[in-house]
Amino acid sequence: MENKAIISVQNIDFSYGSQKILNDFSADFEQGSFTCILGESGSGKSTLLRIINGLLIPQSGVVKIEDEVLSSVNLIQKRLEMGYVLQGNSLFPHLTVFQNMAYCLKLLKKSDIFCKEKIIQLLPLVGLKEDLLGKFPDEISGGQKQRVGIIRAIAHDPKIVLMDEPFSALDSETRDKLQILVKDIHQKLKTTFVMVTHSKEEAEILATQILQL
């Protein structure tokens, strides 16, 4: 029996001004799957991710998350049910590593004790040590920053994790390690992952399904 679609994108049209990006586009993302959205620059990969997150509103069509139409729900609340890992260094520079990791947990009004216990529990999953928690983003490496971003995206136990070319700014050795890490996290958490990439090789390593734009 097929898994139920947790995300359903139906007949989406999206344009930036006169430039058509998505034309009558539809796709389903199954619960627990790891979907890589593959395509060239300008094909609409990141746009689709932002539409799923409610950051962009399509000109026509419907996005459903767990059968709820995205435009008819509380978007802030719905976004808190998702994790988002951005390209490059997306950490808040004025917050410590711990504060960055616990950011979504604090939005959900979790206590300091809960946050500390949760973050310490997750550190081994991404290969980071507790002595990093008091540092600031400019004091750690690019690979460590992406690991921090991954914890920030999964710490609040989201149903969906969105990733927008998270490894593109990293050297090949670090990128290879993080690909293995993310695949392992997906297999352990059984969460739905949707990741944008321009690399067919990366998609073949990570994905349970590949969506070509």
PyMOL commands that place a pseudoatom at each C-alpha (Angstrom):
pseudoatom trace, name=CA, resn=MET, resi=1, chain=A, elem=C, hetatm=0, pos=[0.000, 0.000, 0.000]
pseudoatom trace, name=CA, resn=GLU, resi=2, chain=A, elem=C, hetatm=0, pos=[1.325, 3.450, -0.945]
pseudoatom trace, name=CA, resn=ASN, resi=3, chain=A, elem=C, hetatm=0, pos=[2.177, 5.978, 1.739]
pseudoatom trace, name=CA, resn=LYS, resi=4, chain=A, elem=C, hetatm=0, pos=[-0.199, 8.900, 2.105]
pseudoatom trace, name=CA, resn=ALA, resi=5, chain=A, elem=C, hetatm=0, pos=[0.901, 12.222, 0.590]
pseudoatom trace, name=CA, resn=ILE, resi=6, chain=A, elem=C, hetatm=0, pos=[1.801, 14.658, 3.371]
pseudoatom trace, name=CA, resn=ILE, resi=7, chain=A, elem=C, hetatm=0, pos=[2.349, 17.466, 0.822]
pseudoatom trace, name=CA, resn=SER, resi=8, chain=A, elem=C, hetatm=0, pos=[0.212, 17.866, -2.275]
pseudoatom trace, name=CA, resn=VAL, resi=9, chain=A, elem=C, hetatm=0, pos=[0.902, 20.616, -4.819]
pseudoatom trace, name=CA, resn=GLN, resi=10, chain=A, elem=C, hetatm=0, pos=[-1.967, 20.927, -7.279]
pseudoatom trace, name=CA, resn=ASN, resi=11, chain=A, elem=C, hetatm=0, pos=[-1.970, 22.894, -10.568]
pseudoatom trace, name=CA, resn=ILE, resi=12, chain=A, elem=C, hetatm=0, pos=[0.362, 25.629, -9.347]
pseudoatom trace, name=CA, resn=ASP, resi=13, chain=A, elem=C, hetatm=0, pos=[1.094, 28.679, -11.484]
pseudoatom trace, name=CA, resn=PHE, resi=14, chain=A, elem=C, hetatm=0, pos=[3.747, 31.096, -10.299]
pseudoatom trace, name=CA, resn=SER, resi=15, chain=A, elem=C, hetatm=0, pos=[5.378, 34.055, -12.025]
pseudoatom trace, name=CA, resn=TYR, resi=16, chain=A, elem=C, hetatm=0, pos=[7.809, 36.776, -11.039]
pseudoatom trace, name=CA, resn=GLY, resi=17, chain=A, elem=C, hetatm=0, pos=[6.298, 39.649, -13.010]
pseudoatom trace, name=CA, resn=SER, resi=18, chain=A, elem=C, hetatm=0, pos=[6.092, 38.501, -16.614]
pseudoatom trace, name=CA, resn=GLN, resi=19, chain=A, elem=C, hetatm=0, pos=[8.511, 35.607, -16.060]
pseudoatom trace, name=CA, resn=LYS, resi=20, chain=A, elem=C, hetatm=0, pos=[6.647, 32.306, -15.719]
pseudoatom trace, name=CA, resn=ILE, resi=21, chain=A, elem=C, hetatm=0, pos=[8.404, 29.983, -13.262]
pseudoatom trace, name=CA, resn=LEU, resi=22, chain=A, elem=C, hetatm=0, pos=[5.879, 27.202, -12.605]
pseudoatom trace, name=CA, resn=ASN, resi=23, chain=A, elem=C, hetatm=0, pos=[3.115, 26.372, -15.079]
pseudoatom trace, name=CA, resn=ASP, resi=24, chain=A, elem=C, hetatm=0, pos=[0.191, 24.157, -14.006]
pseudoatom trace, name=CA, resn=PHE, resi=25, chain=A, elem=C, hetatm=0, pos=[2.616, 22.203, -11.819]
pseudoatom trace, name=CA, resn=SER, resi=26, chain=A, elem=C, hetatm=0, pos=[1.462, 19.299, -9.644]
pseudoatom trace, name=CA, resn=ALA, resi=27, chain=A, elem=C, hetatm=0, pos=[3.321, 16.854, -7.384]
pseudoatom trace, name=CA, resn=ASP, resi=28, chain=A, elem=C, hetatm=0, pos=[2.743, 14.724, -4.298]
pseudoatom trace, name=CA, resn=PHE, resi=29, chain=A, elem=C, hetatm=0, pos=[5.300, 14.120, -1.541]
pseudoatom trace, name=CA, resn=GLU, resi=30, chain=A, elem=C, hetatm=0, pos=[4.745, 10.940, 0.424]
pseudoatom trace, name=CA, resn=GLN, resi=31, chain=A, elem=C, hetatm=0, pos=[4.896, 10.730, 4.200]
pseudoatom trace, name=CA, resn=GLY, resi=32, chain=A, elem=C, hetatm=0, pos=[8.412, 9.696, 5.254]
pseudoatom trace, name=CA, resn=SER, resi=33, chain=A, elem=C, hetatm=0, pos=[9.930, 10.113, 1.793]
pseudoatom trace, name=CA, resn=PHE, resi=34, chain=A, elem=C, hetatm=0, pos=[13.123, 11.962, 0.877]
pseudoatom trace, name=CA, resn=THR, resi=35, chain=A, elem=C, hetatm=0, pos=[12.364, 13.931, -2.280]
pseudoatom trace, name=CA, resn=CYS, resi=36, chain=A, elem=C, hetatm=0, pos=[15.110, 15.752, -4.154]
pseudoatom trace, name=CA, resn=ILE, resi=37, chain=A, elem=C, hetatm=0, pos=[13.916, 18.523, -6.453]
pseudoatom trace, name=CA, resn=LEU, resi=38, chain=A, elem=C, hetatm=0, pos=[16.414, 18.519, -9.299]
pseudoatom trace, name=CA, resn=GLY, resi=39, chain=A, elem=C, hetatm=0, pos=[16.853, 21.153, -11.987]
pseudoatom trace, name=CA, resn=GLU, resi=40, chain=A, elem=C, hetatm=0, pos=[18.952, 23.899, -13.496]
pseudoatom trace, name=CA, resn=SER, resi=41, chain=A, elem=C, hetatm=0, pos=[19.199, 27.421, -12.068]
pseudoatom trace, name=CA, resn=GLY, resi=42, chain=A, elem=C, hetatm=0, pos=[15.964, 29.290, -12.698]
pseudoatom trace, name=CA, resn=SER, resi=43, chain=A, elem=C, hetatm=0, pos=[13.843, 26.157, -13.073]
pseudoatom trace, name=CA, resn=GLY, resi=44, chain=A, elem=C, hetatm=0, pos=[11.748, 26.995, -10.014]
pseudoatom trace, name=CA, resn=LYS, resi=45, chain=A, elem=C, hetatm=0, pos=[13.255, 24.621, -7.429]
pseudoatom trace, name=CA, resn=SER, resi=46, chain=A, elem=C, hetatm=0, pos=[13.668, 27.134, -4.595]
pseudoatom trace, name=CA, resn=THR, resi=47, chain=A, elem=C, hetatm=0, pos=[10.416, 28.849, -5.582]
pseudoatom trace, name=CA, resn=LEU, resi=48, chain=A, elem=C, hetatm=0, pos=[8.557, 25.554, -5.135]
pseudoatom trace, name=CA, resn=LEU, resi=49, chain=A, elem=C, hetatm=0, pos=[10.150, 25.070, -1.704]
pseudoatom trace, name=CA, resn=ARG, resi=50, chain=A, elem=C, hetatm=0, pos=[9.052, 28.563, -0.614]
pseudoatom trace, name=CA, resn=ILE, resi=51, chain=A, elem=C, hetatm=0, pos=[5.521, 27.905, -1.882]
pseudoatom trace, name=CA, resn=ILE, resi=52, chain=A, elem=C, hetatm=0, pos=[5.370, 24.702, 0.193]
pseudoatom trace, name=CA, resn=ASN, resi=53, chain=A, elem=C, hetatm=0, pos=[6.522, 26.721, 3.228]
pseudoatom trace, name=CA, resn=GLY, resi=54, chain=A, elem=C, hetatm=0, pos=[3.948, 29.434, 2.572]
pseudoatom trace, name=CA, resn=LEU, resi=55, chain=A, elem=C, hetatm=0, pos=[6.594, 32.095, 2.001]
pseudoatom trace, name=CA, resn=LEU, resi=56, chain=A, elem=C, hetatm=0, pos=[5.342, 32.619, -1.560]
pseudoatom trace, name=CA, resn=ILE, resi=57, chain=A, elem=C, hetatm=0, pos=[1.698, 32.531, -2.677]
pseudoatom trace, name=CA, resn=PRO, resi=58, chain=A, elem=C, hetatm=0, pos=[1.029, 31.041, -6.129]
pseudoatom trace, name=CA, resn=GLN, resi=59, chain=A, elem=C, hetatm=0, pos=[-1.133, 32.948, -8.607]
pseudoatom trace, name=CA, resn=SER, resi=60, chain=A, elem=C, hetatm=0, pos=[-3.318, 29.852, -8.974]
pseudoatom trace, name=CA, resn=GLY, resi=61, chain=A, elem=C, hetatm=0, pos=[-3.479, 26.292, -7.700]
pseudoatom trace, name=CA, resn=VAL, resi=62, chain=A, elem=C, hetatm=0, pos=[-3.573, 24.729, -4.254]
pseudoatom trace, name=CA, resn=VAL, resi=63, chain=A, elem=C, hetatm=0, pos=[-0.986, 23.513, -1.732]
pseudoatom trace, name=CA, resn=LYS, resi=64, chain=A, elem=C, hetatm=0, pos=[-2.156, 21.024, 0.869]
pseudoatom trace, name=CA, resn=ILE, resi=65, chain=A, elem=C, hetatm=0, pos=[-0.221, 19.957, 3.950]
pseudoatom trace, name=CA, resn=GLU, resi=66, chain=A, elem=C, hetatm=0, pos=[-1.807, 16.873, 5.546]
pseudoatom trace, name=CA, resn=ASP, resi=67, chain=A, elem=C, hetatm=0, pos=[-4.991, 17.569, 3.533]
pseudoatom trace, name=CA, resn=GLU, resi=68, chain=A, elem=C, hetatm=0, pos=[-5.228, 21.137, 4.885]
pseudoatom trace, name=CA, resn=VAL, resi=69, chain=A, elem=C, hetatm=0, pos=[-5.184, 23.884, 2.253]
pseudoatom trace, name=CA, resn=LEU, resi=70, chain=A, elem=C, hetatm=0, pos=[-2.169, 26.036, 3.126]
pseudoatom trace, name=CA, resn=SER, resi=71, chain=A, elem=C, hetatm=0, pos=[-3.909, 29.324, 2.308]
pseudoatom trace, name=CA, resn=SER, resi=72, chain=A, elem=C, hetatm=0, pos=[-6.717, 28.596, 4.790]
pseudoatom trace, name=CA, resn=VAL, resi=73, chain=A, elem=C, hetatm=0, pos=[-4.612, 27.813, 7.881]
pseudoatom trace, name=CA, resn=ASN, resi=74, chain=A, elem=C, hetatm=0, pos=[-2.461, 29.809, 10.295]
pseudoatom trace, name=CA, resn=LEU, resi=75, chain=A, elem=C, hetatm=0, pos=[0.764, 30.037, 8.283]
pseudoatom trace, name=CA, resn=ILE, resi=76, chain=A, elem=C, hetatm=0, pos=[2.963, 30.853, 11.257]
pseudoatom trace, name=CA, resn=GLN, resi=77, chain=A, elem=C, hetatm=0, pos=[1.708, 27.789, 13.100]
pseudoatom trace, name=CA, resn=LYS, resi=78, chain=A, elem=C, hetatm=0, pos=[2.036, 25.611, 9.989]
pseudoatom trace, name=CA, resn=ARG, resi=79, chain=A, elem=C, hetatm=0, pos=[5.631, 26.771, 9.416]
pseudoatom trace, name=CA, resn=LEU, resi=80, chain=A, elem=C, hetatm=0, pos=[6.443, 25.685, 12.960]
pseudoatom trace, name=CA, resn=GLU, resi=81, chain=A, elem=C, hetatm=0, pos=[5.492, 22.180, 11.891]
pseudoatom trace, name=CA, resn=MET, resi=82, chain=A, elem=C, hetatm=0, pos=[8.303, 22.347, 9.324]
pseudoatom trace, name=CA, resn=GLY, resi=83, chain=A, elem=C, hetatm=0, pos=[12.081, 22.664, 9.511]
pseudoatom trace, name=CA, resn=TYR, resi=84, chain=A, elem=C, hetatm=0, pos=[14.022, 24.748, 6.983]
pseudoatom trace, name=CA, resn=VAL, resi=85, chain=A, elem=C, hetatm=0, pos=[17.731, 24.433, 6.142]
pseudoatom trace, name=CA, resn=LEU, resi=86, chain=A, elem=C, hetatm=0, pos=[18.925, 27.219, 3.870]
pseudoatom trace, name=CA, resn=GLN, resi=87, chain=A, elem=C, hetatm=0, pos=[21.843, 27.525, 1.473]
pseudoatom trace, name=CA, resn=GLY, resi=88, chain=A, elem=C, hetatm=0, pos=[25.078, 28.808, 2.952]
pseudoatom trace, name=CA, resn=ASN, resi=89, chain=A, elem=C, hetatm=0, pos=[25.329, 30.293, 6.425]
pseudoatom trace, name=CA, resn=SER, resi=90, chain=A, elem=C, hetatm=0, pos=[21.795, 31.109, 7.555]
pseudoatom trace, name=CA, resn=LEU, resi=91, chain=A, elem=C, hetatm=0, pos=[22.547, 31.232, 11.285]
pseudoatom trace, name=CA, resn=PHE, resi=92, chain=A, elem=C, hetatm=0, pos=[21.749, 34.314, 13.355]
pseudoatom trace, name=CA, resn=PRO, resi=93, chain=A, elem=C, hetatm=0, pos=[25.196, 35.870, 13.951]
pseudoatom trace, name=CA, resn=HIS, resi=94, chain=A, elem=C, hetatm=0, pos=[24.209, 37.548, 17.246]
pseudoatom trace, name=CA, resn=LEU, resi=95, chain=A, elem=C, hetatm=0, pos=[23.010, 34.258, 18.781]
pseudoatom trace, name=CA, resn=THR, resi=96, chain=A, elem=C, hetatm=0, pos=[25.196, 31.494, 20.184]
pseudoatom trace, name=CA, resn=VAL, resi=97, chain=A, elem=C, hetatm=0, pos=[25.272, 28.045, 18.611]
pseudoatom trace, name=CA, resn=PHE, resi=98, chain=A, elem=C, hetatm=0, pos=[22.907, 26.828, 21.335]
pseudoatom trace, name=CA, resn=GLN, resi=99, chain=A, elem=C, hetatm=0, pos=[20.514, 29.753, 20.841]
pseudoatom trace, name=CA, resn=ASN, resi=100, chain=A, elem=C, hetatm=0, pos=[20.476, 29.113, 17.097]
pseudoatom trace, name=CA, resn=MET, resi=101, chain=A, elem=C, hetatm=0, pos=[19.765, 25.419, 17.617]
pseudoatom trace, name=CA, resn=ALA, resi=102, chain=A, elem=C, hetatm=0, pos=[16.986, 26.118, 20.113]
pseudoatom trace, name=CA, resn=TYR, resi=103, chain=A, elem=C, hetatm=0, pos=[15.405, 28.942, 18.086]
pseudoatom trace, name=CA, resn=CYS, resi=104, chain=A, elem=C, hetatm=0, pos=[12.252, 27.078, 16.997]
pseudoatom trace, name=CA, resn=LEU, resi=105, chain=A, elem=C, hetatm=0, pos=[11.908, 25.415, 20.382]
pseudoatom trace, name=CA, resn=LYS, resi=106, chain=A, elem=C, hetatm=0, pos=[11.821, 28.844, 22.031]
pseudoatom trace, name=CA, resn=LEU, resi=107, chain=A, elem=C, hetatm=0, pos=[9.183, 30.023, 19.523]
pseudoatom trace, name=CA, resn=LEU, resi=108, chain=A, elem=C, hetatm=0, pos=[7.146, 27.072, 20.765]
pseudoatom trace, name=CA, resn=LYS, resi=109, chain=A, elem=C, hetatm=0, pos=[7.610, 28.347, 24.361]
pseudoatom trace, name=CA, resn=LYS, resi=110, chain=A, elem=C, hetatm=0, pos=[9.720, 25.394, 25.500]
pseudoatom trace, name=CA, resn=SER, resi=111, chain=A, elem=C, hetatm=0, pos=[11.593, 25.825, 28.784]
pseudoatom trace, name=CA, resn=ASP, resi=112, chain=A, elem=C, hetatm=0, pos=[15.342, 26.413, 28.972]
pseudoatom trace, name=CA, resn=ILE, resi=113, chain=A, elem=C, hetatm=0, pos=[15.808, 23.022, 30.627]
pseudoatom trace, name=CA, resn=PHE, resi=114, chain=A, elem=C, hetatm=0, pos=[13.813, 21.251, 27.899]
pseudoatom trace, name=CA, resn=CYS, resi=115, chain=A, elem=C, hetatm=0, pos=[15.810, 23.041, 25.180]
pseudoatom trace, name=CA, resn=LYS, resi=116, chain=A, elem=C, hetatm=0, pos=[19.170, 22.162, 26.735]
pseudoatom trace, name=CA, resn=GLU, resi=117, chain=A, elem=C, hetatm=0, pos=[18.243, 18.497, 27.158]
pseudoatom trace, name=CA, resn=LYS, resi=118, chain=A, elem=C, hetatm=0, pos=[16.861, 18.268, 23.619]
pseudoatom trace, name=CA, resn=ILE, resi=119, chain=A, elem=C, hetatm=0, pos=[19.887, 19.909, 21.995]
pseudoatom trace, name=CA, resn=ILE, resi=120, chain=A, elem=C, hetatm=0, pos=[22.394, 17.788, 23.945]
pseudoatom trace, name=CA, resn=GLN, resi=121, chain=A, elem=C, hetatm=0, pos=[20.446, 14.701, 22.908]
pseudoatom trace, name=CA, resn=LEU, resi=122, chain=A, elem=C, hetatm=0, pos=[20.726, 15.706, 19.221]
pseudoatom trace, name=CA, resn=LEU, resi=123, chain=A, elem=C, hetatm=0, pos=[24.427, 16.690, 19.160]
pseudoatom trace, name=CA, resn=PRO, resi=124, chain=A, elem=C, hetatm=0, pos=[25.743, 13.139, 18.525]
pseudoatom trace, name=CA, resn=LEU, resi=125, chain=A, elem=C, hetatm=0, pos=[23.366, 12.822, 15.572]
pseudoatom trace, name=CA, resn=VAL, resi=126, chain=A, elem=C, hetatm=0, pos=[25.318, 15.514, 13.702]
pseudoatom trace, name=CA, resn=GLY, resi=127, chain=A, elem=C, hetatm=0, pos=[28.747, 14.837, 15.195]
pseudoatom trace, name=CA, resn=LEU, resi=128, chain=A, elem=C, hetatm=0, pos=[29.050, 18.012, 17.261]
pseudoatom trace, name=CA, resn=LYS, resi=129, chain=A, elem=C, hetatm=0, pos=[30.335, 18.375, 20.821]
pseudoatom trace, name=CA, resn=GLU, resi=130, chain=A, elem=C, hetatm=0, pos=[28.829, 20.272, 23.726]
pseudoatom trace, name=CA, resn=ASP, resi=131, chain=A, elem=C, hetatm=0, pos=[31.765, 22.702, 23.958]
pseudoatom trace, name=CA, resn=LEU, resi=132, chain=A, elem=C, hetatm=0, pos=[30.519, 24.371, 20.742]
pseudoatom trace, name=CA, resn=LEU, resi=133, chain=A, elem=C, hetatm=0, pos=[27.227, 25.489, 22.274]
pseudoatom trace, name=CA, resn=GLY, resi=134, chain=A, elem=C, hetatm=0, pos=[28.546, 28.744, 23.762]
pseudoatom trace, name=CA, resn=LYS, resi=135, chain=A, elem=C, hetatm=0, pos=[30.346, 29.847, 20.588]
pseudoatom trace, name=CA, resn=PHE, resi=136, chain=A, elem=C, hetatm=0, pos=[29.044, 32.238, 17.948]
pseudoatom trace, name=CA, resn=PRO, resi=137, chain=A, elem=C, hetatm=0, pos=[28.628, 31.346, 14.251]
pseudoatom trace, name=CA, resn=ASP, resi=138, chain=A, elem=C, hetatm=0, pos=[31.737, 33.281, 13.178]
pseudoatom trace, name=CA, resn=GLU, resi=139, chain=A, elem=C, hetatm=0, pos=[33.810, 31.098, 15.510]
pseudoatom trace, name=CA, resn=ILE, resi=140, chain=A, elem=C, hetatm=0, pos=[32.955, 27.766, 13.832]
pseudoatom trace, name=CA, resn=SER, resi=141, chain=A, elem=C, hetatm=0, pos=[33.609, 26.216, 10.411]
pseudoatom trace, name=CA, resn=GLY, resi=142, chain=A, elem=C, hetatm=0, pos=[31.245, 26.110, 7.430]
pseudoatom trace, name=CA, resn=GLY, resi=143, chain=A, elem=C, hetatm=0, pos=[30.553, 22.424, 7.957]
pseudoatom trace, name=CA, resn=GLN, resi=144, chain=A, elem=C, hetatm=0, pos=[29.809, 23.007, 11.626]
pseudoatom trace, name=CA, resn=LYS, resi=145, chain=A, elem=C, hetatm=0, pos=[27.435, 25.844, 10.719]
pseudoatom trace, name=CA, resn=GLN, resi=146, chain=A, elem=C, hetatm=0, pos=[25.451, 23.537, 8.449]
pseudoatom trace, name=CA, resn=ARG, resi=147, chain=A, elem=C, hetatm=0, pos=[25.293, 20.926, 11.214]
pseudoatom trace, name=CA, resn=VAL, resi=148, chain=A, elem=C, hetatm=0, pos=[23.971, 23.606, 13.569]
pseudoatom trace, name=CA, resn=GLY, resi=149, chain=A, elem=C, hetatm=0, pos=[21.398, 24.543, 10.906]
pseudoatom trace, name=CA, resn=ILE, resi=150, chain=A, elem=C, hetatm=0, pos=[20.317, 20.916, 10.638]
pseudoatom trace, name=CA, resn=ILE, resi=151, chain=A, elem=C, hetatm=0, pos=[19.748, 20.662, 14.393]
pseudoatom trace, name=CA, resn=ARG, resi=152, chain=A, elem=C, hetatm=0, pos=[17.802, 23.940, 14.340]
pseudoatom trace, name=CA, resn=ALA, resi=153, chain=A, elem=C, hetatm=0, pos=[15.592, 22.432, 11.613]
pseudoatom trace, name=CA, resn=ILE, resi=154, chain=A, elem=C, hetatm=0, pos=[14.877, 19.135, 13.418]
pseudoatom trace, name=CA, resn=ALA, resi=155, chain=A, elem=C, hetatm=0, pos=[14.984, 20.053, 17.141]
pseudoatom trace, name=CA, resn=HIS, resi=156, chain=A, elem=C, hetatm=0, pos=[11.262, 20.826, 17.342]
pseudoatom trace, name=CA, resn=ASP, resi=157, chain=A, elem=C, hetatm=0, pos=[10.342, 17.444, 15.771]
pseudoatom trace, name=CA, resn=PRO, resi=158, chain=A, elem=C, hetatm=0, pos=[8.842, 18.865, 12.563]
pseudoatom trace, name=CA, resn=LYS, resi=159, chain=A, elem=C, hetatm=0, pos=[6.701, 16.724, 10.278]
pseudoatom trace, name=CA, resn=ILE, resi=160, chain=A, elem=C, hetatm=0, pos=[8.514, 18.098, 7.219]
pseudoatom trace, name=CA, resn=VAL, resi=161, chain=A, elem=C, hetatm=0, pos=[12.122, 19.241, 6.714]
pseudoatom trace, name=CA, resn=LEU, resi=162, chain=A, elem=C, hetatm=0, pos=[12.803, 21.540, 3.745]
pseudoatom trace, name=CA, resn=MET, resi=163, chain=A, elem=C, hetatm=0, pos=[16.394, 21.984, 2.536]
pseudoatom trace, name=CA, resn=ASP, resi=164, chain=A, elem=C, hetatm=0, pos=[17.441, 24.527, -0.098]
pseudoatom trace, name=CA, resn=GLU, resi=165, chain=A, elem=C, hetatm=0, pos=[20.791, 23.458, -1.594]
pseudoatom trace, name=CA, resn=PRO, resi=166, chain=A, elem=C, hetatm=0, pos=[22.266, 23.192, 1.910]
pseudoatom trace, name=CA, resn=PHE, resi=167, chain=A, elem=C, hetatm=0, pos=[25.684, 21.897, 0.836]
pseudoatom trace, name=CA, resn=SER, resi=168, chain=A, elem=C, hetatm=0, pos=[26.394, 23.938, -2.303]
pseudoatom trace, name=CA, resn=ALA, resi=169, chain=A, elem=C, hetatm=0, pos=[28.772, 26.401, -0.594]
pseudoatom trace, name=CA, resn=LEU, resi=170, chain=A, elem=C, hetatm=0, pos=[30.865, 23.679, 1.056]
pseudoatom trace, name=CA, resn=ASP, resi=171, chain=A, elem=C, hetatm=0, pos=[34.028, 21.937, -0.109]
pseudoatom trace, name=CA, resn=SER, resi=172, chain=A, elem=C, hetatm=0, pos=[33.579, 18.473, -1.601]
pseudoatom trace, name=CA, resn=GLU, resi=173, chain=A, elem=C, hetatm=0, pos=[34.894, 16.560, 1.420]
pseudoatom trace, name=CA, resn=THR, resi=174, chain=A, elem=C, hetatm=0, pos=[32.546, 18.348, 3.848]
pseudoatom trace, name=CA, resn=ARG, resi=175, chain=A, elem=C, hetatm=0, pos=[29.658, 18.014, 1.400]
pseudoatom trace, name=CA, resn=ASP, resi=176, chain=A, elem=C, hetatm=0, pos=[30.187, 14.253, 1.093]
pseudoatom trace, name=CA, resn=LYS, resi=177, chain=A, elem=C, hetatm=0, pos=[30.197, 13.852, 4.888]
pseudoatom trace, name=CA, resn=LEU, resi=178, chain=A, elem=C, hetatm=0, pos=[27.028, 15.901, 5.313]
pseudoatom trace, name=CA, resn=GLN, resi=179, chain=A, elem=C, hetatm=0, pos=[25.207, 13.978, 2.596]
pseudoatom trace, name=CA, resn=ILE, resi=180, chain=A, elem=C, hetatm=0, pos=[25.854, 10.758, 4.510]
pseudoatom trace, name=CA, resn=LEU, resi=181, chain=A, elem=C, hetatm=0, pos=[24.841, 12.482, 7.746]
pseudoatom trace, name=CA, resn=VAL, resi=182, chain=A, elem=C, hetatm=0, pos=[21.529, 13.762, 6.366]
pseudoatom trace, name=CA, resn=LYS, resi=183, chain=A, elem=C, hetatm=0, pos=[20.675, 10.395, 4.824]
pseudoatom trace, name=CA, resn=ASP, resi=184, chain=A, elem=C, hetatm=0, pos=[21.309, 8.760, 8.199]
pseudoatom trace, name=CA, resn=ILE, resi=185, chain=A, elem=C, hetatm=0, pos=[19.149, 11.359, 10.003]
pseudoatom trace, name=CA, resn=HIS, resi=186, chain=A, elem=C, hetatm=0, pos=[16.292, 10.773, 7.557]
pseudoatom trace, name=CA, resn=GLN, resi=187, chain=A, elem=C, hetatm=0, pos=[16.455, 7.027, 8.076]
pseudoatom trace, name=CA, resn=LYS, resi=188, chain=A, elem=C, hetatm=0, pos=[16.457, 7.435, 11.856]
pseudoatom trace, name=CA, resn=LEU, resi=189, chain=A, elem=C, hetatm=0, pos=[13.737, 10.091, 12.139]
pseudoatom trace, name=CA, resn=LYS, resi=190, chain=A, elem=C, hetatm=0, pos=[11.423, 8.844, 9.339]
pseudoatom trace, name=CA, resn=THR, resi=191, chain=A, elem=C, hetatm=0, pos=[10.509, 12.500, 8.769]
pseudoatom trace, name=CA, resn=THR, resi=192, chain=A, elem=C, hetatm=0, pos=[9.513, 13.779, 5.318]
pseudoatom trace, name=CA, resn=PHE, resi=193, chain=A, elem=C, hetatm=0, pos=[12.473, 15.553, 3.688]
pseudoatom trace, name=CA, resn=VAL, resi=194, chain=A, elem=C, hetatm=0, pos=[12.262, 17.778, 0.598]
pseudoatom trace, name=CA, resn=MET, resi=195, chain=A, elem=C, hetatm=0, pos=[15.600, 19.037, -0.701]
pseudoatom trace, name=CA, resn=VAL, resi=196, chain=A, elem=C, hetatm=0, pos=[16.492, 21.307, -3.601]
pseudoatom trace, name=CA, resn=THR, resi=197, chain=A, elem=C, hetatm=0, pos=[19.671, 20.430, -5.494]
pseudoatom trace, name=CA, resn=HIS, resi=198, chain=A, elem=C, hetatm=0, pos=[21.199, 20.972, -8.918]
pseudoatom trace, name=CA, resn=SER, resi=199, chain=A, elem=C, hetatm=0, pos=[23.343, 17.833, -8.548]
pseudoatom trace, name=CA, resn=LYS, resi=200, chain=A, elem=C, hetatm=0, pos=[21.977, 14.608, -10.023]
pseudoatom trace, name=CA, resn=GLU, resi=201, chain=A, elem=C, hetatm=0, pos=[24.663, 12.671, -8.139]
pseudoatom trace, name=CA, resn=GLU, resi=202, chain=A, elem=C, hetatm=0, pos=[23.553, 14.188, -4.828]
pseudoatom trace, name=CA, resn=ALA, resi=203, chain=A, elem=C, hetatm=0, pos=[19.910, 13.405, -5.596]
pseudoatom trace, name=CA, resn=GLU, resi=204, chain=A, elem=C, hetatm=0, pos=[20.745, 9.774, -6.384]
pseudoatom trace, name=CA, resn=ILE, resi=205, chain=A, elem=C, hetatm=0, pos=[22.631, 9.437, -3.073]
pseudoatom trace, name=CA, resn=LEU, resi=206, chain=A, elem=C, hetatm=0, pos=[19.888, 10.918, -0.899]
pseudoatom trace, name=CA, resn=ALA, resi=207, chain=A, elem=C, hetatm=0, pos=[16.500, 10.608, -2.504]
pseudoatom trace, name=CA, resn=THR, resi=208, chain=A, elem=C, hetatm=0, pos=[13.794, 8.000, -2.265]
pseudoatom trace, name=CA, resn=GLN, resi=209, chain=A, elem=C, hetatm=0, pos=[12.163, 9.939, -5.120]
pseudoatom trace, name=CA, resn=ILE, resi=210, chain=A, elem=C, hetatm=0, pos=[13.499, 12.550, -7.533]
pseudoatom trace, name=CA, resn=LEU, resi=211, chain=A, elem=C, hetatm=0, pos=[11.356, 15.384, -8.907]
pseudoatom trace, name=CA, resn=GLN, resi=212, chain=A, elem=C, hetatm=0, pos=[12.771, 16.911, -12.092]
pseudoatom trace, name=CA, resn=LEU, resi=213, chain=A, elem=C, hetatm=0, pos=[11.943, 20.554, -12.846]
for i in range(1, 213): cmd.bond("trace and resi %d" % i, "trace and resi %d" % (i + 1))
show_as sticks, trace
zoom trace
